Amino acid sequence: APPAKQGEETAQQEPQHRTARSLREVARGHAVHSLLLPSSQDLICKNMMCEHVGSSCACKLSLVLERLPQLQEMDLSNNKLRFLPESTFQLTHLMHLNLARNHLTTLSPSVQQLTNLAVLDLRDNRITSLPEDALLMLPNLKQIRVAGNPQEIIEAVQSEKLRAIITTNTTAEE
């Protein structure tokens, strides 16, 4: 019996790597490795001083992301976001970033700071061009999903390396 008890103590001392499905669940941010907020009411701005009050806004998200430096996966799909907070680009452990079905028109060159990013899902936004130089600095990037954006997003890409990882499939795939 004592060895099992000792194992239990060890398990309790190790941080639990959790998936958070709401901003409230991010009480102890360092343990959260996945933040899944598709169609989230948590991102509706209630700040009367904000120009986005009543609609999805990145202001609440920004404060939360600063507490999640170990985040590896983030799903912000279907939130009508117009922009991403700069704190998004401080998440250097991020491997999967789902921004599908928002109202994004650009992707910040700061994306180059996401050096572990493997999959970038930009489907069904309003993006017309990609920050090529920034994306080329991501050594682990394997796939950029762009279906549902204006056609010029693909036509504008000069880099063969980027063209090879851009997919226009309408469904998410690994």
N, C-alpha and C positions, 0 to 999 in steps of 0.2 A: 504493500500500500504506500509506503513512503516515496518510492520513485515516481509514482503517478502524481502524488501531491506536489513533488518538486517540479515536475513537468508543467503542472497547472500554474504554478507560481511564475515560471518562465514565460508561459503564454500570456499571462496577465500583464507582465512587465513590457512585452514587446508592443509597439504601437499597432493599433488596428488600422489597416488600410481600407478605408470605406469609400463607398459611392454615395455622394450627396445628391438628392433629387429636389432640394429646395435650399434657399439661402439660409433658412433657419437651421438646417442640418449641418451647417458649416460652423458650428460652435467652436470646435477645436480644429482649425483649418489644416494644420500640418499633417494630420492623419488622412486627409482626403486626397485620393489620387484620381478620382473621377467625379466631375461635376456635370450632371445631366439635367439640363433645364429646357427641354424642348417645349414650346408653347407655354412658357412659364408666366404665371400671374405675378411671381416675385419680381419680375423686371418691369412691371407697370409703375411708372413714376408717380409718387404722391407728393413730391416736393412742389409746393405752390410757387416757388421762386424759379423753377426749372421751365424752360420753354417746351419741354416734352411731357408735362404733367398730363396724366390720363392715358398716355401711350407708353410703349416700351422705350426704355432709356438705359443708357450704359452707366449712369451715375451710381446706382446701387451696386451694380456688378463690379465696378471699379474698386470700391471699398472692400468687397469680399475677396477679390482676386489677390489683393496685396497680402492676404493672410494664407494664401494657398501656394507657396513656392514649389511644392513637390507635385503639383497637379500634372497628370500625364494624359488625361482625356477630358475634353470639354465639348459638350453638345449644347449649342445655343440656337439650334435650328427653330424655324417658325416663330420668331419673336418680333418681326418687323423692325429689327435694329437698323439704324441708319449709319452707325459708326461703332467702332470698338474702342473701349478705353485703352489708353497707353499701357495700363497695367497688364493687359492681355499679353503684351510682347515681353514682359518680364518673366513669363512662365517658361523658363529654359528647359524644363523636363517634359514639356508638352509633346506628345507623339501624335495624337489624333485631335483635330480641331474641326468640328462640324458647325458651319455657319450657313447651312442651306436654308432656303426659303426665308430670307430676311429682305431688307431694303437697302443693302449695301451698294454703293456706287463705286467705291474704290477700296483697295487693300493697301494699308500703310506699308511703306518700305521698312518700317520697324519690324516687319515679319522676319527679317533676317536674323533677329535675335533668338528665334525659336529653333535653335540648332539641332534639337532632337526630333523635330516635326517630320513625320513620315506620310501622313494623309491630311490633306487640306480639302475640305468639302465646301465649295462655294456655289453649289447648284441653286438655281432659281433665285438669283439676285439681280442687280442691275449694273453689274460691273462691266466696263467696256475695255479695260486694259489691266494688265498685271505688272507689278514692279519686278521686271525680269532680273535685274542685277541683284536685287534682294533675295529673290527665290533661288537664284543660282548659288547663293552662299549657304544654302541648307543642304548639308552633306547626306542627310538621311531621308530626304523627300523622295517618295516613291510614286505618289499619285496626287494630282490636282483635279478635282471634279468640277466641271464648269457648265454642264448642261443647264439650259434654261436662262442663260445670260445672253446679252446681245451678241450676235455672231462675231463682231469685231474683236471680242476678247481673244479669240483664237487667231484671227487673221493678223492681229498686231504682234503676235509672238514671233520673235526673230530666232531665238535660240532653239537649235535642234534638240538639245538635251531636255528643255522644257516641253517642247512639242511631243517628245516621246513619253512623257509621264502625264500629259493632259488627257483626260477622258471626258467624252461627251455623252456617256451612258446616262440614262435618266434614273437608274436605280443605284443605290449605294452598294459597293462591292469592295472586298478587301484585295 
